[in-house]
Amino acid sequence: MNFQRARHHVYVVELDARVLDDVRFRMANPGHVYGMPCLYVGMTGLDPDLRFDRHKAGIQSNRYVFEFGLRLLPQLYAVFNPMPYRVACEMEVELALDLRGKGYAVWQA
């Protein structure tokens, strides 16, 4: 029997609203409700705080988090963590779709 350890995390980063000046980001979010925050949703085998720090330091960083990342929003993801790798991969996509459906502008890696 193959048991996966629950050691992966999904995380959500709030992005500065200036990210909406980026055409690619804006085009990926046609249903964004004006005034709702802009977010990045990711998945990691690291602690989300450490992963955020690595983004901001430019280490395996997503461009939007590196340039526009403000803070983690654990109230949007902490309840799900930790989880096995395969579950985290699926949860990253599901969480991004759910948040986008609520009017957030979301980038998901």
LUMFI-287883 format. One record per residue (C-alpha): x negated, y negated, z negated. Coordinates in steps of 0.1 Angstrom, whole numbers, plus 2048, in hexadecimal, padded with zeros to 3 digits. Each point is the difference from the previous one (the first is absolute). Example, Ala and Ser with C-alpha at 12.3 -4.5 7.8 and 13.67 -1.06 7.14 Angstrom:
% residues 2
78582D7B27F27DE807
***
This chain:
% residues 109
8008008007F27DE80A8067E57E57F87DC8097F57EA7E38147E07FB7E47E780480B7E981C8127DF7FD8157E98157FC7DB7FA80F7DF80A7EC7DF8058117DF8027F37EC81D7FE7DA80381D7F48167E67F18187FD82380E8207F88137EB7E98167F182180F81480981E7F98267FD80C7FF7DB81F7EB80880981681E7FF81F7EA81A7F17E981D7F38158198057E47EC7EC7E68167EB7EB7F27DD7FC7F37FB7DD7FB8257F87DC8097F87E780F8197F28217F67E681A8088088257F77E38187FE7F68227F27E08097EE7EE81B7EC7F27E47EB8107EC7E48157E58117ED7E57ED7DF80D80D80D80382380D7DD8007DE7F37F47F081481D8177F08197F77DD7F37DB80880180380B8257F98257F98168158178187E37FF8207F98127FC7DD8118217F37F27F780A7DC7DD7F380380B7DE80E8237FC7EF8028187E380B7EF7E080881B7E680D8237FB8258047F980181F7EA8267FB7F980580B8247EB8207FF7F580B7DD81E8177FB7F481681D7DC8067F57EC8167FF80981A81A7F081A8177F07F482081B80C81881C7F07EB7ED7DF7FE7FC7FF8268268048048087E87E37EA7E581081580081F8218047EE7F87E47E77F67E881C8208088148157FB7E07F07DE7F88037F482482580A7FF8057EA7E27F27E28147DC8007F67E57FB81B7EB81F7FD7E080C80F7F98257FA7DF81080A
***
